[in-house]
Amino acid sequence: MSGSRQVKRMDRDTFAAGFAQVSSQVKAVLPTHVTFDKFERVVRIAVQKNPKLLECKPQSLFMACVQAASDGLLPDGREGAIVPRWNSKESCNMASWMPMVAGLMKLARNSGQIASITSQIVYEGEKFSVIMGDDERIEHERDLAKTDGSIVAVYAIARLKDGSDPIREVLSWKQVEKVRNVNKDWAKGPWAQWSDEMARKTAIRRLVKRLPLSTDKEVERFEQAVHRIDALHDITESAPAIAAPPEDDFMAAAMGEAPQIAAPSLTEQLAQARTLQQVQELEPAVNEAMDQAETSEKSQELADALENALKRTGTKQLDLAGEPA
């Protein structure tokens, strides 16, 4: 590709050496029920199954591994996946971590308050109805002969351990498209390849906002994974400089105390973040703001700022040697 940045393809020995350099970070964020040996084995298998990952910018690949470990999920193609994506700003392939529905459900169960959580696609021609009123319920009959057809709706249901009524979220395909279209480059990302998976994740993300979650570590992992950037944006522009807001306003937004998060505040705070941990703590608020953005330009501005912050702090923290200038 004309103007592309030449990133030297890693061999397996180089990858192993690079992964060893970030092993301490991986161990620090992995939950106790996931051993480092198992996580490392799954990562190696993922790279073997998808050799294109070795063509990605090294920092991005190892950062994706750290993010997967931080979420407490395995990049096994079921709980989550590390995928190579062309980044037009970097002019090279970048690896991106993408939690999947099965992984989100696992984290939900581990959160302690949720007994079960599920999300399903409704295909055109299937029997489906949403009953409202005093006896609310969803009735859906899966028709295996229809599963190659168009998607008309998606829903998610969570049942809590306290035995209270299930919490439901239902979206029409038009509503899903509205969320999808916030990213103007959706046709280049996972929405094009995994539209059903992304639709189910959209329903779960909406549902999570209504769940009575606590603040323990497992819940934090669940919320962090839910709010990972789903769109894997193809970055084309840099975010403009914006005046810094008062610190107390930002903190209220970052902690979820404000009903709507202003993009300029988050953009500037991302620019000022100095560590990877600080950037990761901002990710839930950034994703919330992207969902609420009135225009695709505002959403892209946030995506650019987050991508730049992750790259800057991740590069500083990983400090990998041997990458071509």
DRENKOLSE-413753 format. One record per residue (C-alpha): x, y, z; residue in one letter; residue number from 1. Coordinates in steps of 0.05 Angstrom, whole numbers, padded with zeros to 5 digits. Each point is the difference from the previous one (the first is absolute). Layout:
BEGIN
<node u="X" v="Y" w="Z" residuo="a" num="NUM"/>
...
END
This chain:
BEGIN
<node u="00000" v="00000" w="00000" residuo="m" num="1"/>
<node u="00027" v="00068" w="-00021" residuo="s" num="2"/>
<node u="00027" v="00040" w="00059" residuo="g" num="3"/>
<node u="-00007" v="-00057" w="00049" residuo="s" num="4"/>
<node u="00048" v="-00006" w="00057" residuo="r" num="5"/>
<node u="00044" v="-00061" w="-00004" residuo="q" num="6"/>
<node u="-00008" v="-00040" w="00064" residuo="v" num="7"/>
<node u="00047" v="-00060" w="00002" residuo="k" num="8"/>
<node u="-00038" v="-00065" w="00008" residuo="r" num="9"/>
<node u="00016" v="-00033" w="00065" residuo="m" num="10"/>
<node u="00022" v="-00072" w="00001" residuo="d" num="11"/>
<node u="-00023" v="-00046" w="00056" residuo="r" num="12"/>
<node u="00064" v="00009" w="00040" residuo="d" num="13"/>
<node u="-00006" v="00076" w="-00003" residuo="t" num="14"/>
<node u="-00072" v="-00005" w="00022" residuo="f" num="15"/>
<node u="00018" v="-00046" w="00058" residuo="a" num="16"/>
<node u="00054" v="00049" w="00022" residuo="a" num="17"/>
<node u="-00048" v="00059" w="-00005" residuo="g" num="18"/>
<node u="-00054" v="-00036" w="00039" residuo="f" num="19"/>
<node u="00051" v="-00017" w="00054" residuo="a" num="20"/>
<node u="00013" v="00075" w="00008" residuo="q" num="21"/>
<node u="-00073" v="00014" w="00016" residuo="v" num="22"/>
<node u="-00011" v="-00064" w="00042" residuo="s" num="23"/>
<node u="00006" v="00039" w="00065" residuo="s" num="24"/>
<node u="-00056" v="00047" w="-00023" residuo="q" num="25"/>
<node u="-00043" v="-00059" w="-00021" residuo="v" num="26"/>
<node u="00010" v="-00035" w="00067" residuo="k" num="27"/>
<node u="-00017" v="00064" w="00037" residuo="a" num="28"/>
<node u="-00069" v="00007" w="-00032" residuo="v" num="29"/>
<node u="-00021" v="-00072" w="-00009" residuo="l" num="30"/>
<node u="-00055" v="-00023" w="00047" residuo="p" num="31"/>
<node u="00019" v="-00056" w="00048" residuo="t" num="32"/>
<node u="-00043" v="-00052" w="-00035" residuo="h" num="33"/>
<node u="00039" v="00008" w="-00066" residuo="v" num="34"/>
<node u="00071" v="-00026" w="00006" residuo="t" num="35"/>
<node u="00056" v="00035" w="-00038" residuo="f" num="36"/>
<node u="00021" v="-00066" w="-00032" residuo="d" num="37"/>
<node u="-00069" v="-00011" w="-00028" residuo="k" num="38"/>
<node u="-00006" v="00071" w="-00025" residuo="f" num="39"/>
<node u="00069" v="-00003" w="-00034" residuo="e" num="40"/>
<node u="-00018" v="-00067" w="-00033" residuo="r" num="41"/>
<node u="-00065" v="00028" w="-00028" residuo="v" num="42"/>
<node u="00036" v="00063" w="-00026" residuo="v" num="43"/>
<node u="00051" v="-00044" w="-00036" residuo="r" num="44"/>
<node u="-00055" v="-00042" w="-00031" residuo="i" num="45"/>
<node u="-00036" v="00064" w="-00023" residuo="a" num="46"/>
<node u="00063" v="00024" w="-00035" residuo="v" num="47"/>
<node u="00011" v="-00068" w="-00032" residuo="q" num="48"/>
<node u="-00072" v="-00001" w="-00026" residuo="k" num="49"/>
<node u="00006" v="00071" w="-00027" residuo="n" num="50"/>
<node u="00071" v="00014" w="-00025" residuo="p" num="51"/>
<node u="-00022" v="00069" w="-00024" residuo="k" num="52"/>
<node u="00005" v="00022" w="00072" residuo="l" num="53"/>
<node u="00076" v="-00004" w="-00007" residuo="l" num="54"/>
<node u="-00005" v="00052" w="-00055" residuo="e" num="55"/>
<node u="-00031" v="00051" w="00048" residuo="c" num="56"/>
<node u="00037" v="00055" w="00036" residuo="k" num="57"/>
<node u="00032" v="-00037" w="00059" residuo="p" num="58"/>
<node u="-00023" v="00049" w="00053" residuo="q" num="59"/>
<node u="-00072" v="-00009" w="-00022" residuo="s" num="60"/>
<node u="00003" v="-00076" w="00004" residuo="l" num="61"/>
<node u="00030" v="-00001" w="00070" residuo="f" num="62"/>
<node u="-00048" v="00055" w="00022" residuo="m" num="63"/>
<node u="-00058" v="-00042" w="-00024" residuo="a" num="64"/>
<node u="00027" v="-00058" w="00042" residuo="c" num="65"/>
<node u="00004" v="00045" w="00062" residuo="v" num="66"/>
<node u="-00072" v="00025" w="-00012" residuo="q" num="67"/>
<node u="-00026" v="-00072" w="-00007" residuo="a" num="68"/>
<node u="00034" v="-00018" w="00066" residuo="a" num="69"/>
<node u="-00028" v="00063" w="00033" residuo="s" num="70"/>
<node u="-00070" v="-00021" w="-00021" residuo="d" num="71"/>
<node u="00013" v="-00070" w="00028" residuo="g" num="72"/>
<node u="-00017" v="-00033" w="-00067" residuo="l" num="73"/>
<node u="00037" v="-00048" w="-00046" residuo="l" num="74"/>
<node u="00013" v="00019" w="-00073" residuo="p" num="75"/>
<node u="-00025" v="-00067" w="-00022" residuo="d" num="76"/>
<node u="-00051" v="00023" w="-00052" residuo="g" num="77"/>
<node u="-00057" v="-00014" w="00047" residuo="r" num="78"/>
<node u="00010" v="00045" w="00061" residuo="e" num="79"/>
<node u="00036" v="00050" w="-00043" residuo="g" num="80"/>
<node u="00045" v="00009" w="-00060" residuo="a" num="81"/>
<node u="00062" v="00039" w="-00019" residuo="i" num="82"/>
<node u="-00011" v="00024" w="-00071" residuo="v" num="83"/>
<node u="00046" v="00036" w="-00049" residuo="p" num="84"/>
<node u="-00028" v="00065" w="-00028" residuo="r" num="85"/>
<node u="00029" v="00049" w="-00049" residuo="w" num="86"/>
<node u="00011" v="00068" w="00033" residuo="n" num="87"/>
<node u="00003" v="00055" w="-00052" residuo="s" num="88"/>
<node u="00032" v="00050" w="00048" residuo="k" num="89"/>
<node u="00057" v="-00047" w="00017" residuo="e" num="90"/>
<node u="00001" v="-00027" w="-00072" residuo="s" num="91"/>
<node u="00009" v="-00071" w="00027" residuo="c" num="92"/>
<node u="-00039" v="-00057" w="00030" residuo="n" num="93"/>
<node u="-00017" v="00006" w="00074" residuo="m" num="94"/>
<node u="-00024" v="-00056" w="00046" residuo="a" num="95"/>
<node u="-00064" v="00014" w="00038" residuo="s" num="96"/>
<node u="-00031" v="-00037" w="00059" residuo="w" num="97"/>
<node u="-00075" v="-00014" w="-00008" residuo="m" num="98"/>
<node u="-00039" v="-00033" w="00057" residuo="p" num="99"/>
<node u="-00056" v="-00044" w="-00028" residuo="m" num="100"/>
<node u="-00069" v="-00016" w="00026" residuo="v" num="101"/>
<node u="00020" v="-00065" w="00033" residuo="a" num="102"/>
<node u="00055" v="00037" w="00038" residuo="g" num="103"/>
<node u="-00049" v="00054" w="00023" residuo="l" num="104"/>
<node u="-00048" v="-00053" w="00025" residuo="m" num="105"/>
<node u="00057" v="-00033" w="00038" residuo="k" num="106"/>
<node u="00020" v="00065" w="00033" residuo="l" num="107"/>
<node u="-00073" v="00015" w="00017" residuo="a" num="108"/>
<node u="-00007" v="-00067" w="00036" residuo="r" num="109"/>
<node u="00065" v="00014" w="00037" residuo="n" num="110"/>
<node u="-00025" v="00068" w="00024" residuo="s" num="111"/>
<node u="-00037" v="-00032" w="00057" residuo="g" num="112"/>
<node u="-00068" v="00033" w="-00008" residuo="q" num="113"/>
<node u="-00021" v="-00026" w="-00068" residuo="i" num="114"/>
<node u="-00027" v="-00072" w="-00003" residuo="a" num="115"/>
<node u="-00001" v="-00001" w="-00076" residuo="s" num="116"/>
<node u="00003" v="00045" w="-00060" residuo="i" num="117"/>
<node u="-00017" v="-00016" w="-00072" residuo="t" num="118"/>
<node u="-00007" v="00036" w="-00066" residuo="s" num="119"/>
<node u="-00035" v="-00025" w="-00063" residuo="q" num="120"/>
<node u="-00010" v="00021" w="-00072" residuo="i" num="121"/>
<node u="-00069" v="-00001" w="-00031" residuo="v" num="122"/>
<node u="-00002" v="-00018" w="-00074" residuo="y" num="123"/>
<node u="-00053" v="00020" w="-00050" residuo="e" num="124"/>
<node u="-00057" v="-00049" w="-00001" residuo="g" num="125"/>
<node u="00010" v="-00027" w="00072" residuo="e" num="126"/>
<node u="-00056" v="00004" w="00051" residuo="k" num="127"/>
<node u="00018" v="00057" w="00046" residuo="f" num="128"/>
<node u="-00041" v="00045" w="00045" residuo="s" num="129"/>
<node u="00014" v="00048" w="00058" residuo="v" num="130"/>
<node u="-00056" v="-00002" w="00051" residuo="i" num="131"/>
<node u="-00006" v="00065" w="00040" residuo="m" num="132"/>
<node u="-00043" v="00018" w="00060" residuo="g" num="133"/>
<node u="-00007" v="-00034" w="00067" residuo="d" num="134"/>
<node u="00027" v="-00067" w="-00025" residuo="d" num="135"/>
<node u="00059" v="00021" w="-00042" residuo="e" num="136"/>
<node u="00036" v="-00054" w="-00040" residuo="r" num="137"/>
<node u="00034" v="-00016" w="-00065" residuo="i" num="138"/>
<node u="-00025" v="-00058" w="-00043" residuo="e" num="139"/>
<node u="00048" v="-00024" w="-00054" residuo="h" num="140"/>
<node u="-00001" v="-00065" w="-00039" residuo="e" num="141"/>
<node u="00065" v="-00017" w="-00035" residuo="r" num="142"/>
<node u="-00011" v="-00024" w="-00071" residuo="d" num="143"/>
<node u="00065" v="-00032" w="-00026" residuo="l" num="144"/>
<node u="-00026" v="00007" w="-00071" residuo="a" num="145"/>
<node u="00000" v="00076" w="00008" residuo="k" num="146"/>
<node u="00070" v="00012" w="00030" residuo="t" num="147"/>
<node u="00030" v="00019" w="-00068" residuo="d" num="148"/>
<node u="-00049" v="00056" w="-00008" residuo="g" num="149"/>
<node u="-00001" v="00073" w="00019" residuo="s" num="150"/>
<node u="00005" v="00021" w="00073" residuo="i" num="151"/>
<node u="-00061" v="00038" w="00024" residuo="v" num="152"/>
<node u="00013" v="00007" w="00074" residuo="a" num="153"/>
<node u="00047" v="-00017" w="00057" residuo="v" num="154"/>
<node u="-00012" v="-00007" w="00074" residuo="y" num="155"/>
<node u="00036" v="-00014" w="00065" residuo="a" num="156"/>
<node u="-00027" v="-00027" w="00066" residuo="i" num="157"/>
<node u="00034" v="00000" w="00069" residuo="a" num="158"/>
<node u="-00025" v="-00039" w="00060" residuo="r" num="159"/>
<node u="00025" v="00022" w="00068" residuo="l" num="160"/>
<node u="00017" v="-00046" w="00058" residuo="k" num="161"/>
<node u="-00049" v="00036" w="00046" residuo="d" num="162"/>
<node u="-00058" v="-00031" w="-00039" residuo="g" num="163"/>
<node u="-00028" v="00066" w="-00024" residuo="s" num="164"/>
<node u="-00033" v="00007" w="-00068" residuo="d" num="165"/>
<node u="00047" v="-00008" w="-00060" residuo="p" num="166"/>
<node u="00027" v="00063" w="-00031" residuo="i" num="167"/>
<node u="-00010" v="00004" w="-00075" residuo="r" num="168"/>
<node u="00026" v="00042" w="-00058" residuo="e" num="169"/>
<node u="-00030" v="-00004" w="-00070" residuo="v" num="170"/>
<node u="00024" v="00037" w="-00061" residuo="l" num="171"/>
<node u="-00027" v="00000" w="-00071" residuo="s" num="172"/>
<node u="00051" v="-00006" w="-00056" residuo="w" num="173"/>
<node u="-00010" v="00073" w="-00016" residuo="k" num="174"/>
<node u="00021" v="00017" w="00071" residuo="q" num="175"/>
<node u="00060" v="-00045" w="-00007" residuo="v" num="176"/>
<node u="00019" v="00034" w="-00065" residuo="e" num="177"/>
<node u="-00004" v="00067" w="00034" residuo="k" num="178"/>
<node u="00052" v="-00022" w="00050" residuo="v" num="179"/>
<node u="00042" v="-00033" w="-00055" residuo="r" num="180"/>
<node u="-00001" v="00061" w="-00045" residuo="n" num="181"/>
<node u="00031" v="00044" w="00054" residuo="v" num="182"/>
<node u="00065" v="-00028" w="-00029" residuo="n" num="183"/>
<node u="00002" v="00025" w="-00072" residuo="k" num="184"/>
<node u="00050" v="-00055" w="-00017" residuo="d" num="185"/>
<node u="-00042" v="-00057" w="00027" residuo="w" num="186"/>
<node u="00003" v="-00037" w="-00066" residuo="a" num="187"/>
<node u="00075" v="-00009" w="00010" residuo="k" num="188"/>
<node u="-00004" v="-00028" w="00070" residuo="g" num="189"/>
<node u="-00031" v="-00058" w="00039" residuo="p" num="190"/>
<node u="-00071" v="00024" w="-00016" residuo="w" num="191"/>
<node u="00011" v="-00024" w="-00071" residuo="a" num="192"/>
<node u="00029" v="-00068" w="00020" residuo="q" num="193"/>
<node u="-00038" v="-00015" w="00065" residuo="w" num="194"/>
<node u="-00065" v="00040" w="-00006" residuo="s" num="195"/>
<node u="-00039" v="-00049" w="00043" residuo="d" num="196"/>
<node u="00054" v="-00002" w="00054" residuo="e" num="197"/>
<node u="00004" v="00076" w="00001" residuo="m" num="198"/>
<node u="-00075" v="00007" w="00004" residuo="a" num="199"/>
<node u="-00004" v="-00046" w="00060" residuo="r" num="200"/>
<node u="00056" v="00039" w="00033" residuo="k" num="201"/>
<node u="-00039" v="00064" w="-00013" residuo="t" num="202"/>
<node u="-00060" v="-00028" w="00037" residuo="a" num="203"/>
<node u="00043" v="-00023" w="00058" residuo="i" num="204"/>
<node u="00033" v="00069" w="00005" residuo="r" num="205"/>
<node u="-00068" v="00033" w="00005" residuo="r" num="206"/>
<node u="-00023" v="-00051" w="00051" residuo="l" num="207"/>
<node u="00061" v="00008" w="00044" residuo="v" num="208"/>
<node u="-00018" v="00073" w="00012" residuo="k" num="209"/>
<node u="-00062" v="-00023" w="00037" residuo="r" num="210"/>
<node u="00032" v="-00054" w="00043" residuo="l" num="211"/>
<node u="00012" v="00011" w="00075" residuo="p" num="212"/>
<node u="00074" v="-00013" w="-00001" residuo="l" num="213"/>
<node u="00046" v="00008" w="00060" residuo="s" num="214"/>
<node u="00072" v="00026" w="-00002" residuo="t" num="215"/>
<node u="00041" v="-00064" w="00012" residuo="d" num="216"/>
<node u="00055" v="-00021" w="-00047" residuo="k" num="217"/>
<node u="-00040" v="-00051" w="-00039" residuo="e" num="218"/>
<node u="-00054" v="00051" w="-00014" residuo="v" num="219"/>
<node u="00053" v="00049" w="-00023" residuo="e" num="220"/>
<node u="00027" v="-00053" w="-00048" residuo="r" num="221"/>
<node u="-00070" v="-00011" w="-00028" residuo="f" num="222"/>
<node u="-00014" v="00074" w="-00010" residuo="e" num="223"/>
<node u="00069" v="00011" w="-00029" residuo="q" num="224"/>
<node u="-00010" v="-00056" w="-00051" residuo="a" num="225"/>
<node u="-00069" v="00025" w="-00018" residuo="v" num="226"/>
<node u="00026" v="00069" w="-00015" residuo="h" num="227"/>
<node u="00059" v="-00020" w="-00043" residuo="r" num="228"/>
<node u="-00001" v="00036" w="-00066" residuo="i" num="229"/>
<node u="-00041" v="-00046" w="-00044" residuo="d" num="230"/>
<node u="00007" v="00038" w="-00065" residuo="a" num="231"/>
<node u="00076" v="-00007" w="-00007" residuo="l" num="232"/>
<node u="00002" v="00067" w="-00036" residuo="h" num="233"/>
<node u="00043" v="00012" w="-00061" residuo="d" num="234"/>
<node u="00034" v="00063" w="00024" residuo="i" num="235"/>
<node u="00007" v="00055" w="-00053" residuo="t" num="236"/>
<node u="00007" v="00065" w="00038" residuo="e" num="237"/>
<node u="00029" v="00026" w="00065" residuo="s" num="238"/>
<node u="-00044" v="00031" w="00053" residuo="a" num="239"/>
<node u="00004" v="00076" w="00004" residuo="p" num="240"/>
<node u="00026" v="00034" w="00062" residuo="a" num="241"/>
<node u="-00056" v="00018" w="00049" residuo="i" num="242"/>
<node u="00003" v="00043" w="00062" residuo="a" num="243"/>
<node u="00004" v="-00040" w="00065" residuo="a" num="244"/>
<node u="-00063" v="-00002" w="00043" residuo="p" num="245"/>
<node u="-00003" v="00008" w="00075" residuo="p" num="246"/>
<node u="00028" v="-00063" w="00034" residuo="e" num="247"/>
<node u="-00062" v="-00011" w="00043" residuo="d" num="248"/>
<node u="-00046" v="-00002" w="-00061" residuo="d" num="249"/>
<node u="00044" v="-00051" w="-00033" residuo="f" num="250"/>
<node u="00004" v="-00044" w="00062" residuo="m" num="251"/>
<node u="-00076" v="00001" w="00007" residuo="a" num="252"/>
<node u="-00007" v="-00022" w="-00072" residuo="a" num="253"/>
<node u="00054" v="-00054" w="00004" residuo="a" num="254"/>
<node u="-00033" v="-00029" w="00062" residuo="m" num="255"/>
<node u="-00067" v="-00003" w="-00036" residuo="g" num="256"/>
<node u="-00033" v="00053" w="00043" residuo="e" num="257"/>
<node u="-00018" v="00045" w="-00058" residuo="a" num="258"/>
<node u="-00060" v="-00019" w="-00044" residuo="p" num="259"/>
<node u="00039" v="00017" w="-00063" residuo="q" num="260"/>
<node u="00075" v="00004" w="-00010" residuo="i" num="261"/>
<node u="00027" v="00058" w="-00040" residuo="a" num="262"/>
<node u="00048" v="-00022" w="-00055" residuo="a" num="263"/>
<node u="00048" v="00060" w="00008" residuo="p" num="264"/>
<node u="00012" v="-00016" w="00073" residuo="s" num="265"/>
<node u="00018" v="-00072" w="-00014" residuo="l" num="266"/>
<node u="00041" v="00017" w="-00061" residuo="t" num="267"/>
<node u="00044" v="00047" w="00039" residuo="e" num="268"/>
<node u="00007" v="-00047" w="00059" residuo="q" num="269"/>
<node u="00021" v="-00056" w="-00047" residuo="l" num="270"/>
<node u="00053" v="00047" w="-00028" residuo="a" num="271"/>
<node u="00026" v="00014" w="00070" residuo="q" num="272"/>
<node u="00001" v="-00074" w="00023" residuo="a" num="273"/>
<node u="00070" v="-00023" w="00015" residuo="r" num="274"/>
<node u="-00009" v="-00074" w="00015" residuo="t" num="275"/>
<node u="-00036" v="-00059" w="-00032" residuo="l" num="276"/>
<node u="-00040" v="-00010" w="00063" residuo="q" num="277"/>
<node u="-00026" v="00072" w="-00003" residuo="q" num="278"/>
<node u="-00023" v="-00010" w="-00072" residuo="v" num="279"/>
<node u="-00033" v="-00067" w="00015" residuo="q" num="280"/>
<node u="-00038" v="00032" w="00058" residuo="e" num="281"/>
<node u="-00028" v="00051" w="-00050" residuo="l" num="282"/>
<node u="-00023" v="-00052" w="-00051" residuo="e" num="283"/>
<node u="-00070" v="-00013" w="00029" residuo="p" num="284"/>
<node u="-00015" v="00074" w="00001" residuo="a" num="285"/>
<node u="00026" v="00009" w="-00070" residuo="v" num="286"/>
<node u="-00042" v="-00056" w="-00028" residuo="n" num="287"/>
<node u="-00061" v="00028" w="00036" residuo="e" num="288"/>
<node u="00013" v="00067" w="-00033" residuo="a" num="289"/>
<node u="00008" v="-00032" w="-00068" residuo="m" num="290"/>
<node u="-00068" v="-00033" w="00008" residuo="d" num="291"/>
<node u="-00031" v="00067" w="00018" residuo="q" num="292"/>
<node u="00036" v="00042" w="-00052" residuo="a" num="293"/>
<node u="-00047" v="00040" w="-00044" residuo="e" num="294"/>
<node u="00043" v="-00006" w="-00063" residuo="t" num="295"/>
<node u="00049" v="-00051" w="-00028" residuo="s" num="296"/>
<node u="00053" v="00055" w="00000" residuo="e" num="297"/>
<node u="-00004" v="00007" w="00076" residuo="k" num="298"/>
<node u="00003" v="-00075" w="00009" residuo="s" num="299"/>
<node u="00060" v="-00004" w="-00046" residuo="q" num="300"/>
<node u="00034" v="00056" w="00039" residuo="e" num="301"/>
<node u="-00005" v="-00041" w="00063" residuo="l" num="302"/>
<node u="00023" v="-00063" w="-00036" residuo="a" num="303"/>
<node u="00061" v="00036" w="-00027" residuo="d" num="304"/>
<node u="00017" v="00028" w="00069" residuo="a" num="305"/>
<node u="-00006" v="-00068" w="00033" residuo="l" num="306"/>
<node u="00040" v="-00036" w="-00054" residuo="e" num="307"/>
<node u="00055" v="00052" w="00006" residuo="n" num="308"/>
<node u="00001" v="-00005" w="00076" residuo="a" num="309"/>
<node u="00003" v="-00076" w="00000" residuo="l" num="310"/>
<node u="00056" v="00001" w="-00052" residuo="k" num="311"/>
<node u="00040" v="00053" w="00037" residuo="r" num="312"/>
<node u="-00005" v="-00029" w="00070" residuo="t" num="313"/>
<node u="00004" v="-00072" w="-00024" residuo="g" num="314"/>
<node u="00063" v="00014" w="-00039" residuo="t" num="315"/>
<node u="00031" v="00034" w="00060" residuo="k" num="316"/>
<node u="-00018" v="-00057" w="00047" residuo="q" num="317"/>
<node u="00017" v="-00058" w="-00045" residuo="l" num="318"/>
<node u="00065" v="00033" w="-00026" residuo="d" num="319"/>
<node u="00012" v="-00055" w="-00051" residuo="l" num="320"/>
<node u="00066" v="00001" w="-00036" residuo="a" num="321"/>
<node u="00015" v="-00017" w="-00072" residuo="g" num="322"/>
<node u="-00057" v="00033" w="-00036" residuo="e" num="323"/>
<node u="00020" v="00035" w="-00064" residuo="p" num="324"/>
<node u="-00001" v="00076" w="00001" residuo="a" num="325"/>
END
